[in-house]
Amino acid sequence: MSKILVGLKRVVDYNVRVRVKPDGTGVVTDGVKMSINPFDEIALEEALRIKEKGGATEVVVVSIGPADTQQQLRTGLAMGADRAILVQTDTAIEPLAAAKVFLKLIEKESPQIVLLGKQGIDDDNNQTGQMLAALWDRPQATFASKVELEGAKAKVTREVDAGLETIEVDLPAVLTTDLRLNEPRYVKLPDIMKAKKKPLDTVAIASLGVDTAPQFKTTKYEPPAARSKGVMVKDVAELVAALKQKGLV
């Protein structure tokens, strides 16, 4: 049975304006809308499309976080995933610890593909997929904008600084998704109702025997500096003069 494991991270919704707590210890999350990390939603959509084409028989969504993360997993089930696993923890998990957790689940689930978003929009680390591939000792194809399965191989078009790069990797492998890979499907009410009956297993992170001790310490959070007002100029000559005064031309 060919299986795809998809990581879903719970993050502050991308439409919400993030606010830093007054004491600088983090960002405000109380009463704030939380959603699936957009890159992870794209990863799930791609997994579902692969399954619909006959490239997989089961799609399993996984999340690491507090009990409330069940809401995002249920959304993943409503999109079309077959079952969900919540690795429950109330503490923030760094990328290396997340990769170690995924490795434990891989040992149990034996997926052909692990699909992750290229990065979380909260910490922007872009590390978990690469670390997982190294720990698993399997190929990786990051920043995917196109995925084609050909037997026991995956042909992946990647978005790189110079343009597009196409590589071929042997399966099992880790793939991470970029924004232009696909457009995630809209979840309909009947699908939400069906998702309530799909299996969602909860696993305590301590039971996995993974060292999740933080390697970094965040000392302070600060909002970006307020943008200064623009300057109105009468004509091009005045614009050039203003730029010269600032040493920009």
KAGICOR-V544256 format. One record per residue. N is the residue number from 0. RES is the residue in three letters. BURIAL is 1 if it has 9 or more other C-alpha atoms within 8 Angstrom, else 0. Layout:
<<N:RES:BURIAL> <N:RES:BURIAL>>
This chain:
<<0:MET:0> <1:SER:1> <2:LYS:1> <3:ILE:1> <4:LEU:1> <5:VAL:1> <6:GLY:1> <7:LEU:1> <8:LYS:1> <9:ARG:1> <10:VAL:1> <11:VAL:1> <12:ASP:1> <13:TYR:0> <14:ASN:0> <15:VAL:0> <16:ARG:0> <17:VAL:0> <18:ARG:0> <19:VAL:1> <20:LYS:1> <21:PRO:0> <22:ASP:0> <23:GLY:1> <24:THR:1> <25:GLY:0> <26:VAL:1> <27:VAL:1> <28:THR:0> <29:ASP:0> <30:GLY:0> <31:VAL:0> <32:LYS:0> <33:MET:0> <34:SER:1> <35:ILE:1> <36:ASN:1> <37:PRO:1> <38:PHE:1> <39:ASP:1> <40:GLU:1> <41:ILE:1> <42:ALA:1> <43:LEU:1> <44:GLU:1> <45:GLU:1> <46:ALA:1> <47:LEU:1> <48:ARG:0> <49:ILE:1> <50:LYS:1> <51:GLU:0> <52:LYS:0> <53:GLY:0> <54:GLY:1> <55:ALA:1> <56:THR:1> <57:GLU:1> <58:VAL:1> <59:VAL:1> <60:VAL:1> <61:VAL:1> <62:SER:1> <63:ILE:1> <64:GLY:1> <65:PRO:1> <66:ALA:0> <67:ASP:0> <68:THR:1> <69:GLN:0> <70:GLN:0> <71:GLN:1> <72:LEU:1> <73:ARG:1> <74:THR:1> <75:GLY:1> <76:LEU:1> <77:ALA:1> <78:MET:1> <79:GLY:0> <80:ALA:1> <81:ASP:1> <82:ARG:1> <83:ALA:1> <84:ILE:1> <85:LEU:1> <86:VAL:1> <87:GLN:1> <88:THR:1> <89:ASP:0> <90:THR:0> <91:ALA:0> <92:ILE:1> <93:GLU:1> <94:PRO:1> <95:LEU:1> <96:ALA:1> <97:ALA:1> <98:ALA:1> <99:LYS:1> <100:VAL:1> <101:PHE:1> <102:LEU:1> <103:LYS:1> <104:LEU:0> <105:ILE:1> <106:GLU:0> <107:LYS:0> <108:GLU:0> <109:SER:0> <110:PRO:1> <111:GLN:1> <112:ILE:1> <113:VAL:1> <114:LEU:1> <115:LEU:1> <116:GLY:1> <117:LYS:1> <118:GLN:1> <119:GLY:1> <120:ILE:1> <121:ASP:0> <122:ASP:0> <123:ASP:0> <124:ASN:0> <125:ASN:0> <126:GLN:1> <127:THR:1> <128:GLY:1> <129:GLN:1> <130:MET:1> <131:LEU:1> <132:ALA:1> <133:ALA:0> <134:LEU:1> <135:TRP:0> <136:ASP:0> <137:ARG:1> <138:PRO:1> <139:GLN:1> <140:ALA:1> <141:THR:1> <142:PHE:1> <143:ALA:1> <144:SER:1> <145:LYS:0> <146:VAL:1> <147:GLU:0> <148:LEU:1> <149:GLU:0> <150:GLY:0> <151:ALA:0> <152:LYS:1> <153:ALA:1> <154:LYS:1> <155:VAL:1> <156:THR:1> <157:ARG:1> <158:GLU:1> <159:VAL:0> <160:ASP:0> <161:ALA:0> <162:GLY:0> <163:LEU:0> <164:GLU:0> <165:THR:0> <166:ILE:1> <167:GLU:0> <168:VAL:1> <169:ASP:1> <170:LEU:1> <171:PRO:1> <172:ALA:1> <173:VAL:1> <174:LEU:1> <175:THR:1> <176:THR:1> <177:ASP:1> <178:LEU:0> <179:ARG:0> <180:LEU:1> <181:ASN:1> <182:GLU:0> <183:PRO:0> <184:ARG:0> <185:TYR:0> <186:VAL:1> <187:LYS:0> <188:LEU:0> <189:PRO:0> <190:ASP:1> <191:ILE:1> <192:MET:1> <193:LYS:1> <194:ALA:1> <195:LYS:0> <196:LYS:0> <197:LYS:1> <198:PRO:0> <199:LEU:1> <200:ASP:0> <201:THR:0> <202:VAL:1> <203:ALA:1> <204:ILE:1> <205:ALA:0> <206:SER:0> <207:LEU:0> <208:GLY:0> <209:VAL:1> <210:ASP:0> <211:THR:0> <212:ALA:0> <213:PRO:0> <214:GLN:0> <215:PHE:0> <216:LYS:0> <217:THR:0> <218:THR:0> <219:LYS:0> <220:TYR:1> <221:GLU:0> <222:PRO:0> <223:PRO:0> <224:ALA:0> <225:ALA:0> <226:ARG:0> <227:SER:0> <228:LYS:0> <229:GLY:0> <230:VAL:0> <231:MET:0> <232:VAL:0> <233:LYS:0> <234:ASP:0> <235:VAL:0> <236:ALA:0> <237:GLU:1> <238:LEU:1> <239:VAL:1> <240:ALA:0> <241:ALA:0> <242:LEU:1> <243:LYS:1> <244:GLN:0> <245:LYS:0> <246:GLY:0> <247:LEU:0> <248:VAL:0>>
